[in-house]
Amino acid sequence: MNRRQLLKFGAAGAALSTPSILRAQSTPELKFLTIPDPDGWHPSLRLKGDWLIVAISDGINVGYGEASHSRDDAACRDAARALFVEHYSGFVPSLEGLAAKEEELALLNPDFVSATALSGLNQAWYELLAKREQVPVWQLLRDRPGIESLPLYTTINRTLTERTISEYLTTVEALQLQGFLSFKCAPFEAVDNAIGAFEQAGAGLDTLRSIRENFNEIGMRVDFHERFAPDSFSRILPVLEEIGLEWIEEPFPLGPALTELRTSTSLPVAAGELFWDRAQFARIFNNGWADVIMPDVKHVGGFGPLLDVLRMTEGRIEVSPHNPSGPISTAASLHAAAVFPDGIRSLEYAFDNANSRRATGEIVEAGRLYLRDLPGWGIDPNVAA
């Protein structure tokens, strides 16, 4: 089934009897708000920053999208303003209209900042449409959700400041107390892909060993941020297998070496967190470079393009959206899983020591994120901004 067929036959009218007062609107207006990352971020991270939220208002309803981690929030806001004027002037949101707009914008080949801006705008338009129809976003595309909740793994990379083994152990204990059964970390910031990579990896391996010794049952996923070369990574692979990881993420750049890695280990390989549009994910899938692909709703083009990746893979490869981010991108990824339940099997969730982001309306229990039966994403970002 192609995208337009899904839109035509999957929505079942999407609440067409919505009262006219909810459909009345003025010319859409673009605004922004910022949610401070509650735990800050560490200099070693690939992408840093607070959570940038795009807001499109029609005078009655507001649709929100997330455009965080573009590497330059000011430039991302400027790009969103320019793209809004150039591509959405006079735009009236509908499923068919959004699908056509996505096909148009897919031809732009934008840089990373513009791709993030476009992704935020796309998410916001979907929520604005859903709020006008007074339905959850997923209900624009099917009568019943394919899931009620989704397993989370929490990423602790932004929480850590000292990066000592003691801090890792304290943080893992805290996330267990919050009910998470699995987490992701990146303890190899000392590795710079140089000749001494194997020796540089020692501290990271010691950290992982200590976590496993103290938390035997916890699920661990490790992001290597492409810091290794294939030969140096092969030297630490036996240790990683002994520790027992749920996956190894981007040990080195995409290419045939990842296929060779997959044939040499039973550990799943994850990749693809920052790509625009579905073509790169098709390349990963068709070349057998990963067991898990990681489209990010903030960079792939938005909610519609994330659905396109899920439709393309049709459950034939595990999908786990990249999402070290705020409540809007988290909710959008959850709604994508509700539309394509056979695709997304787990979702990344930024660890929040104080549980402050739950005030936005997120329902997280026993390491699972639950859908809410509210119009749009079911999240209010204003309470955290």
Secondary structure, DSSP 8 states (H G I E B T S, - for coil): --HHHHHHHHSTTSSTT--HHHH---S-EEEEEEE--TT---TT-SS---EEEEEEE-SS-EEEEE---SS-HHHHHHHHHHHHHHHHTT----HHHHHHHHHHHGGG---HHHHHHHHHHHHHHHHHHHHHHTSBGGGGT-SS-S-SEEEEEEE-TTT-SS--HHHHHHHHHHHHHTT-SEEEE---TT--SSTTHHHHTHHHHHHHHHHHHH-TT-EEEEE-TT-S-HHHHHHHHHHHHHH--SEEE-SS-SSHHHHHHHHH-SS-EEE-TT--TTHHHHHHHHHT--SEE---TTTSSSHHHHHHHHHHHTTSSEE-----S-HHHHHHHHHHHHH-TTTB--EEEE--TT-GGGGGT--EETTEEE---SSBTS--GGGT-
